[in-house]
Amino acid sequence: MSTTRFQSPLLTQLAERIAKLPFDPTPQPYSVLIAITNEAEPKILYSLRASDMREHAGEVSFAGGRREDTDDSNQATALRETHEETGIHPSQVTVLGELPLQFAKSGRPVKPIVGVIPPSVNLVPEMCEIARLFWADLATLIRQPTIDYAYDLGSQVLVSPSFIIDGETVWGLTGRITASLLEMGFDRQIDWYFNVHDK
């Protein structure tokens, strides 16, 4: 477990619980970083993908992406991609551990890595990929209710839970990873369903 001095009891609790979760070194094709500020009122970093991206355009995500041959671990992938997308250097991240594997709509496995960053970190979004970076207050998120989000599938509509954070809708993979963080760290149980209805 990290020897970092946490500025919030929430971070202390989260670090203790994540340290007890199983660690799976199996290389995954994608990894993301849940970056949380080390301050009295911790905040989680989210990014809004650019509207002209080939995949997941205009959707909210955590910083991260595809594994490269030079990455020696899932953590390395998450930290490298986070640096490229947000300007946060790997040396600024204290990794707490990882959450269980999640799967994108396409079926791709994604490994969430959890890390703590300084509150004064300088963010430099990669303009070709990131439309904006924004924050969620952790204490608020723990108790924030979810709302149904409807995703148009053509002749059908997919309905699932979502969070509204700084005016953005957080659903899908990013919503599920957020829910997993809240469950593992703070016993927040969220039924993350996907219901498909005919129009």
C-alpha positions as CSV (number, residue, x, y, z in Angstrom):
1,M,0.0,0.0,0.0
2,S,1.1,3.6,-0.7
3,T,2.8,5.6,2.0
4,T,1.3,8.8,0.6
5,R,-0.3,11.0,3.3
6,F,-3.9,11.4,2.2
7,Q,-5.6,14.7,2.8
8,S,-9.1,13.2,3.0
9,P,-10.5,10.2,5.0
10,L,-12.3,9.2,1.8
11,L,-8.9,8.7,0.1
12,T,-7.6,6.8,3.1
13,Q,-10.6,4.5,3.0
14,L,-10.4,4.1,-0.8
15,A,-6.6,3.3,-0.7
16,E,-7.1,0.7,2.1
17,R,-9.9,-1.1,0.2
18,I,-8.2,-1.1,-3.2
19,A,-5.1,-2.5,-1.6
20,K,-7.1,-5.6,-0.6
21,L,-8.5,-6.2,-4.1
22,P,-6.9,-8.9,-6.2
23,F,-4.2,-7.9,-8.6
24,D,-4.3,-9.4,-12.1
25,P,-1.1,-8.7,-14.2
26,T,-2.6,-10.2,-17.3
27,P,-1.9,-7.7,-20.1
28,Q,-5.1,-6.0,-21.4
29,P,-5.5,-4.3,-24.7
30,Y,-6.9,-1.1,-23.0
31,S,-6.3,0.6,-19.7
32,V,-7.7,3.8,-18.2
33,L,-6.7,5.9,-15.2
34,I,-9.1,7.1,-12.6
35,A,-7.2,10.2,-11.4
36,I,-8.3,11.6,-8.0
37,T,-6.9,14.7,-6.4
38,N,-5.2,14.4,-3.0
39,E,-7.0,17.2,-1.1
40,A,-9.6,17.6,1.6
41,E,-12.4,17.5,-0.9
42,P,-11.1,15.0,-3.6
43,K,-12.1,15.3,-7.2
44,I,-12.1,12.8,-10.0
45,L,-10.9,13.8,-13.5
46,Y,-13.1,13.1,-16.5
47,S,-12.6,13.9,-20.2
48,L,-15.1,14.7,-23.0
49,R,-13.9,13.1,-26.2
50,A,-13.7,15.3,-29.3
51,S,-16.8,15.2,-31.5
52,D,-14.8,14.1,-34.6
53,M,-13.2,11.1,-33.0
54,R,-13.6,7.8,-34.9
55,E,-14.8,6.0,-31.8
56,H,-16.9,7.1,-28.9
57,A,-17.0,10.7,-30.3
58,G,-18.5,13.2,-27.9
59,E,-18.6,10.7,-25.0
60,V,-17.2,11.1,-21.5
61,S,-14.3,8.9,-20.6
62,F,-11.4,8.4,-18.3
63,A,-7.9,9.2,-19.7
64,G,-6.4,6.0,-21.2
65,G,-6.3,3.9,-24.3
66,R,-4.6,1.1,-26.2
67,R,-1.7,-0.8,-25.0
68,E,1.6,-0.4,-26.9
69,D,4.5,-2.8,-27.2
70,T,6.6,-0.6,-25.0
71,D,4.1,-0.8,-22.1
72,D,5.3,-3.4,-19.6
73,S,2.0,-3.4,-17.6
74,N,-1.6,-2.2,-17.6
75,Q,-0.5,0.6,-15.3
76,A,2.1,1.7,-17.7
77,T,-0.5,1.9,-20.5
78,A,-2.9,4.0,-18.3
79,L,-0.1,6.4,-17.2
80,R,1.3,6.9,-20.7
81,E,-2.0,7.5,-22.3
82,T,-3.0,9.9,-19.4
83,H,0.2,11.9,-20.0
84,E,-0.5,12.1,-23.7
85,E,-4.2,13.1,-23.2
86,T,-4.0,15.4,-20.2
87,G,-0.4,16.4,-19.6
88,I,-0.3,14.6,-16.2
89,H,3.2,13.1,-15.9
90,P,3.5,9.5,-14.6
91,S,5.7,10.8,-11.8
92,Q,2.8,12.9,-10.5
93,V,0.5,9.9,-10.0
94,T,0.5,7.7,-6.9
95,V,-1.1,4.4,-8.1
96,L,-3.4,2.9,-5.5
97,G,-4.2,-0.2,-7.4
98,E,-6.8,-1.5,-9.9
99,L,-10.5,-2.2,-10.2
100,P,-12.0,-5.3,-11.7
101,L,-11.9,-5.6,-15.5
102,Q,-14.7,-4.0,-17.4
103,F,-15.9,-4.3,-21.0
104,A,-16.7,-1.6,-23.6
105,K,-19.8,-1.8,-25.8
106,S,-17.6,-3.4,-28.5
107,G,-16.6,-6.2,-26.1
108,R,-13.1,-4.8,-25.6
109,P,-11.7,-5.5,-22.1
110,V,-10.6,-2.4,-20.2
111,K,-8.5,-2.4,-17.0
112,P,-9.2,0.6,-14.7
113,I,-6.2,1.8,-12.7
114,V,-6.8,4.1,-9.7
115,G,-4.3,6.9,-8.8
116,V,-4.0,10.0,-6.7
117,I,-2.6,13.3,-8.2
118,P,-1.7,16.7,-6.7
119,P,-4.6,19.1,-6.7
120,S,-2.5,21.7,-8.4
121,V,-1.6,19.5,-11.4
122,N,-1.3,21.4,-14.6
123,L,-3.7,20.0,-17.2
124,V,-2.9,20.2,-20.9
125,P,-5.6,18.4,-22.9
126,E,-4.6,16.8,-26.2
127,M,-6.7,19.0,-28.5
128,C,-7.1,16.4,-31.2
129,E,-8.7,13.9,-28.8
130,I,-10.1,15.8,-25.9
131,A,-12.8,18.5,-26.1
132,R,-12.6,19.3,-22.4
133,L,-11.5,18.1,-19.0
134,F,-13.7,18.4,-16.0
135,W,-14.0,17.2,-12.4
136,A,-16.5,15.4,-10.2
137,D,-16.5,16.0,-6.4
138,L,-16.0,12.6,-4.9
139,A,-18.1,13.1,-1.8
140,T,-21.0,14.3,-3.9
141,L,-20.6,11.5,-6.4
142,I,-20.8,8.9,-3.6
143,R,-24.4,9.9,-2.8
144,Q,-25.5,11.3,-6.1
145,P,-28.5,9.5,-7.6
146,T,-28.4,8.1,-11.1
147,I,-30.8,8.9,-13.8
148,D,-31.9,6.9,-16.9
149,Y,-30.1,7.6,-20.1
150,A,-31.6,6.6,-23.5
151,Y,-29.2,5.7,-26.3
152,D,-30.7,5.5,-29.8
153,L,-29.9,2.2,-31.5
154,G,-32.0,2.9,-34.6
155,S,-35.2,0.9,-34.3
156,Q,-34.6,0.4,-30.6
157,V,-33.5,2.4,-27.6
158,L,-31.0,1.3,-24.9
159,V,-31.8,2.6,-21.4
160,S,-29.2,2.5,-18.7
161,P,-28.2,4.5,-15.6
162,S,-26.0,7.6,-15.8
163,F,-24.5,10.3,-13.7
164,I,-24.8,14.0,-14.6
165,I,-21.4,15.6,-13.8
166,D,-20.6,19.2,-14.7
167,G,-23.4,19.2,-17.3
168,E,-22.1,16.0,-19.0
169,T,-23.8,12.6,-19.1
170,V,-21.6,9.8,-17.8
171,W,-22.9,6.4,-18.9
172,G,-21.7,3.2,-20.6
173,L,-18.3,2.0,-19.8
174,T,-17.2,5.1,-17.9
175,G,-20.4,5.0,-15.8
176,R,-19.9,1.4,-15.0
177,I,-16.3,2.0,-13.9
178,T,-17.5,4.9,-11.8
179,A,-20.1,2.7,-10.2
180,S,-17.4,0.0,-9.6
181,L,-15.2,2.6,-7.8
182,L,-18.0,3.7,-5.6
183,E,-19.0,0.1,-4.8
184,M,-15.4,-1.1,-4.0
185,G,-14.4,2.0,-2.1
186,F,-17.6,3.2,-0.4
187,D,-20.2,0.4,-0.5
188,R,-22.4,2.3,-2.9
189,Q,-24.5,-0.3,-4.7
190,I,-25.8,0.7,-8.1
191,D,-27.7,-1.7,-10.3
192,W,-26.1,-1.0,-13.7
193,Y,-28.7,-2.4,-16.1
194,F,-29.0,-2.2,-19.8
195,N,-32.6,-2.4,-21.0
196,V,-33.4,-2.4,-24.7
197,H,-36.9,-1.2,-25.8
198,D,-38.5,-1.0,-29.2
199,K,-39.4,2.6,-30.3
